[in-house]
Amino acid sequence: MGEHSRFSPSKAHIWGNCPGCVPITAGRKHTTNAAADEGTAAHWVTEQYVHGISTSVGVPAPNNIPVTNEMLQGAKLFRDEISARSQGAIYTECKLSIPSIHEDCFGTLDAFTVSNDTLYIWDYKFGWNPVDVHGNLQLIAYASGALVYAPRIKHISIGLIQPRAYHKDGPVRSYIVPIEEFNTIIEKLRNAAENATSKSPRLNTGQHCRYCDGKLMCPAYNKLTRDIMDEFSVDYSVEAPTIDMIGRELVDLLAMEDIIKRRISAANAELTTQLQNGGVCNTWVLNTSVGRWMWVDNAPFTEIEAITGVTISKTTHITPKQAVKEGIAWDHIKPYVYKSAGVKLVPAENIDGVKLFGGTNDGRK
């Protein structure tokens, strides 16, 4: 197995519905964001918890994201739910090869267990967007890879544990996959992988486009955007729009808003990446932005509390700005904080005269 899978199970909901996304996104550097970094940290906490390794609020995960109480609660939920369904070992962070779909299909499954005649596949998602377990291409792909460890099972259960997302069925959702459905989906994914490597891979638009890294370069998505903008029209030839006309207009506006928002997000990310890599754009530049005051690693919270009499550690550490509001003098915390930094796209013609850094540099604003 190479370092990166062309047919990653975690993106099966994209390439399984649009094989053409694979060549479009080939070679593109994957970019991360705050939500993804938080999810990575939450997965680390969960793996530690399952194996009985304790951690606590405020401790940095390997990617330097501080552990939160929500992460600990989610990890406990994950461990308890899996343990309740397991009569043997719990296998976590399992690297699986899935040749039943494609030789370049592999990935890391959060957890699986085998109890009696059932293979249980588990995925942990820390995000807020509810994910449906029924027909989940990612989990069924992983199940196919895990079958090598459970060749005599009779049933396959796929499950999602999503502690923060609201879903009518709760944070833990599982589903016994009928064998006919399992075989149909594996065949669909196998055919999609084959089509992706053909001379004319299919491009299909749909809800999967929301998470595709190739939106900006995709001819099908570009056409969808233009079609929505071209076809959007409301007949105002009558004296007053009817309620049905207004309703139709709202449907069109919301559809167009969703498509355009995705295009804006994709264009923003791509342009930012290219500018950071030395590219030059006549209309946009990167502007340095100053973020929040942050604690340095290993800040002496206990000592600061003893000197000032103010509690900093609650469920998690309060921010430096909150500490000042609680009455701690700036001089007490100044040696242990720094200002986070970032970049932001701004129109090139608006650079002159822009106030880059707002507020004072003494922690008051």
Buried (B, 14 or more C-beta within 10 A) or exposed (E): EEEEBBBBBBBBBBBBBBBBBBBBBEEEEEEEEEEBBBBBBBBBBBBBBBEEEEBEBBEEBEEEBBBBEBBBEBBBBBBEBBEEBBEEEBBBBBEBBBEBBBEBBBBBBBBBBBBEEBBBBBBBBBBEEBBEBEBBBBBBBBBBBBBEEBEEBEBBBBBBBBBBBEBEEEBBBBBEBEEEBBEEBBEBBBEBBEBBBEEEBBBBBEEBBBEBBBBBBBEBBBEBBEEBEEEEEEEEEEEEBEEEBEEBBEEBEEEBEEBEEBBEEBBBBBBBEEBEEEEEEEEBBBBEBBEEBBBEEEBEBEEBBEEBEBEBEEEBBBBBBEBBEEEBEEEBBEEBBEEEEEEEBBEEEEEEEEEEEEEEEEBEE
